[in-house]
Amino acid sequence: MLIALAAAPLTARAQTVDFATAAALGAEARAQKAEIYDPAYVRIPYPMGDVADDRGVCADTLIRAFRAGGVDLQRLVHEDMKHDFAAYPALWGLKHTDTNIDHRRVPNLETFFTRAGAARALNTDASLYRPGDVVSWRLPGNLPHIGVVSTQVSTETRRPLVVHNIGAGSQIEDVMFAWPQRGWFRYRPAA
């Protein structure tokens, strides 16, 4: 699937790219915007709904990156949860789907990617990770966290850099193995 990129900063790097590269570049573009870390529950439109552009959490960085590649995780997660709600974590006491928040929860995203056949065996060989891959971790206190592998590589470690939002807005950092990984996903939309 090839994506024509419209955002000016991205077109300088590529006119037409595949989904994974578009997602990685979309994540990198998010890191150029000022963002306030805000996990508040917000009512948003469906499909293609989003919280305010100057706000977000780690999952919003991923959601916006995938949208740069033409993929609406809000719709995909909602449709899959509607199809098999019991397959998703029962961590929030919900009895039905909620298009405002379901796709913004890391355990739901991990479940969606696994069900979509995107899960890969965890590996500490950084050279295996590709731009647009998704990595999830558990931070101290077992807090879920998620990020997108970028097109950039650390000059010091040669590891791919990851775009994530851990509280200071979307950042591009060498955090691939900073915390215990919970998931590694290589999602590619159907052509």
C-alpha positions in Angstrom: 0.0 0.0 0.0 1.5 3.3 -1.1 0.6 6.5 0.7 0.9 10.0 -0.9 2.0 12.3 1.9 0.5 15.8 2.1 2.2 17.4 5.1 5.0 19.7 3.9 7.7 18.6 6.3 7.2 15.0 5.2 7.2 15.6 1.5 10.7 16.9 1.7 11.7 13.3 2.7 9.4 11.4 0.4 6.5 11.9 -2.0 5.0 8.4 -2.0 5.9 5.9 0.6 4.6 2.6 2.0 2.4 2.5 5.1 5.1 1.7 7.6 7.3 4.6 6.4 4.4 6.9 6.4 3.5 5.9 10.0 7.1 6.4 11.1 7.3 9.8 9.4 4.0 10.7 10.9 5.2 9.9 14.4 8.4 11.9 13.8 6.2 14.9 12.7 4.3 14.6 16.0 7.5 15.0 17.9 7.9 18.5 16.2 4.6 19.7 17.8 4.1 21.0 21.3 2.0 18.6 23.3 0.6 18.4 26.8 0.4 15.0 28.3 -3.3 14.6 29.0 -4.9 11.2 29.7 -8.4 12.7 30.3 -11.4 10.9 28.9 -12.8 13.0 26.1 -15.8 12.6 23.8 -14.5 12.5 20.2 -16.1 12.0 16.8 -16.2 8.5 15.2 -14.6 7.5 12.9 -11.3 9.5 12.7 -11.9 11.1 16.0 -9.0 12.7 17.9 -8.4 14.6 21.1 -7.2 18.2 20.9 -4.1 18.4 18.7 -2.0 19.9 21.5 -2.8 17.0 23.9 -2.3 13.3 24.0 -0.7 10.3 25.6 1.5 7.5 24.2 -1.4 5.8 22.4 -2.3 9.1 20.7 1.2 9.3 19.2 0.6 5.9 17.7 -2.9 6.6 16.6 -1.8 9.9 14.8 1.2 8.1 13.3 -1.0 5.4 11.8 -3.4 8.1 10.5 -0.5 9.6 8.6 -0.3 6.2 6.9 -4.1 6.2 6.2 -5.1 3.8 9.0 -7.8 4.7 11.5 -7.1 2.7 14.7 -10.2 4.1 16.3 -12.4 2.4 13.7 -10.3 -0.8 13.5 -10.1 -1.4 17.2 -13.8 -0.5 17.7 -14.9 -2.9 14.9 -12.8 -5.7 16.3 -14.0 -5.2 19.8 -17.6 -5.1 18.6 -17.0 -8.4 16.9 -15.4 -10.1 19.9 -15.5 -7.9 23.0 -14.6 -10.9 25.3 -11.2 -11.2 23.5 -10.1 -7.8 24.9 -8.8 -7.1 28.4 -11.5 -6.6 31.1 -9.5 -4.0 33.0 -11.9 -1.2 33.1 -15.2 -2.9 34.0 -16.9 -2.0 30.7 -19.7 -4.1 29.3 -19.6 -2.7 25.8 -17.3 -0.8 23.4 -16.5 2.9 23.8 -15.3 4.7 20.6 -14.0 7.6 22.7 -11.3 5.6 24.6 -11.0 1.9 23.6 -8.3 2.7 20.9 -6.4 4.9 23.4 -5.7 2.1 25.8 -2.4 0.3 25.3 -3.7 -3.2 26.4 -6.5 -2.9 23.8 -4.0 -1.9 21.1 -1.7 -4.9 22.0 -4.8 -7.2 21.7 -5.8 -5.7 18.4 -2.4 -6.0 16.9 -2.1 -9.6 18.1 -5.5 -10.5 16.7 -4.6 -8.8 13.4 -1.6 -11.2 13.1 1.0 -8.4 13.6 2.6 -9.8 16.8 6.3 -10.7 16.5 8.4 -12.7 18.9 10.2 -10.3 21.3 13.8 -9.9 20.3 16.8 -7.9 21.7 18.4 -7.7 18.2 17.6 -4.0 17.4 18.6 -4.5 13.7 15.4 -6.6 13.3 13.1 -3.6 14.1 11.8 -1.6 11.1 10.3 1.9 10.7 6.6 1.8 11.5 6.9 -1.2 13.9 5.1 -0.8 17.2 6.8 -1.6 20.5 5.0 -1.8 23.9 6.5 -1.9 27.3 5.6 -2.1 31.0 7.0 0.8 33.0 7.6 0.5 36.7 4.4 -0.1 38.5 3.3 -2.3 35.5 2.1 0.8 33.6 1.5 0.1 29.9 3.4 2.2 27.4 3.7 2.2 23.6 5.7 3.8 20.8 6.5 3.7 17.1 9.9 2.8 15.6 11.1 5.8 13.6 13.2 6.1 10.5 16.1 7.5 12.6 18.9 5.5 14.2 21.0 6.4 17.3 24.5 7.5 16.3 25.8 6.1 19.6 24.1 2.7 19.8 23.0 2.2 16.2 19.5 1.2 17.5 16.4 2.5 15.8 15.0 5.5 17.7 11.4 5.3 18.9 8.7 8.0 19.0 6.7 7.9 22.2 5.0 10.2 24.7 5.9 9.4 28.3 4.8 12.8 29.7 6.7 15.5 27.8 4.9 15.2 24.5 6.0 13.0 21.7 9.7 12.5 21.7 12.2 10.7 19.5 14.5 8.7 21.8 16.7 5.7 22.1 14.3 3.7 24.3 13.8 0.5 22.4 15.0 -1.6 25.4 14.7 1.1 28.2 11.9 -0.9 29.8 10.7 -4.5 29.7 9.0 -5.0 26.3 5.5 -6.5 26.3 4.9 -6.5 22.6 6.5 -6.0 19.2 4.1 -5.6 16.3 4.5 -5.1 12.5 1.1 -4.1 11.3 0.5 -3.8 7.6 -3.0 -2.9 6.3 -4.6 -5.0 3.7 -3.8 -3.7 0.2 
